Amino acid sequence: MTLKGHACAFGAGTIINAIATWKGAAFGIDLKTFAEVKLSEGELVITGSIEEMPEGDTRLIEHCVELVLERFGLELGGTIRTGSEIPLAGGLKSSSAAANASVLATLRAVGETMPSLEIVKLGVKAAKEVGVTITGAFDDACASFLGGIVITDNRKMELIRREEADSKVLIFAPAKKAFSASTNVKRSQLIAPYVEMAYELALAGEYERAMTLNGFLYCGALGFDTEHMLRALECGVKGVSLSGTGPSYAALVKAEQVKELKSAWESCGMEGRVIETSINNRDAISFNREGSF
């Protein structure tokens, strides 16, 4: 007998990158990652595949399945497959979404449930143990799973605040990739006192100012161009940032600003694509039927 589970989780954009201070803030975006799990007795291992990267590193999604099985004392094996609308290694929380979807799909397959934050923490544990994250990305994982805007303390694994928000989101996703685990942590730590100021703005509810300050700080520390941020400010956008550790940029925009900013970004001379989406306020979901790959 084969046990099957399907789930999807969402991407996220950065308000405060937690690498410098272990304190972060992020918002869910309406781009999905789907996961499909098939398990059976007699299988000895979990093998994974990523639709967009057939030769990609599947350790994270495989370990998510393993941790769920270990949690419930189940001796099963099988496959985990993911497919995503989120650009991989772009700073848009593709790893957090994949981990959340993988854990949720596995729970669905084996007929078990866990509280939302425990699901998030299990995915964070998997990410830490396979080395795809520096801080554990608890902020990103919360935004991916819970939706809305979240503020977290990643060291304490504490969700400080979650609230819903309504905004268009414009993303510039360069063709090049940047993996979080390769980030220059020492350079990021140099800007910690100033990132703390941005975090205080987020705590005060000034999310747009917080993310813009965060963006200029991390662009400087990690060597990314600020031209995309400046173009957004010229269009009247108040909230724009390097998302995660790059290389993507994300902006919170009004409907009337979308066309102008899209044109401004497309004329920057950097190879990539502009993605139009919105803040997602929904939870990650599991279901019986297959998702869209």
Buried (B, 14 or more C-beta within 10 A) or exposed (E): EEBBBBBBBBBBBBBBBBBBBBBBBBBBBBBBBBBBBBBBEEBEEBBBBBBBBEEBBBBBBBBBBBBBBEBEEBEBBBBBBBBBBBBBBBBBBBBBBBBBBBBBBBBBBBEBEBEBBEBBBBBBBBBBBBEBBBBBBBBBBBBBBBBBBBBBBBEEBEBBEBEBBEBBBBBBBBEEBBEBEEBEEEBBEBBBEBBEEBBEBBBEEBBBBBBBBBBBBBBBBBEBBBBBBBBBBEBEBBBBBBBBBBBBBBBBBEEEBBEBBBEBBEEBEBEBEBBEBBBBBEBBBBBEEEBEE
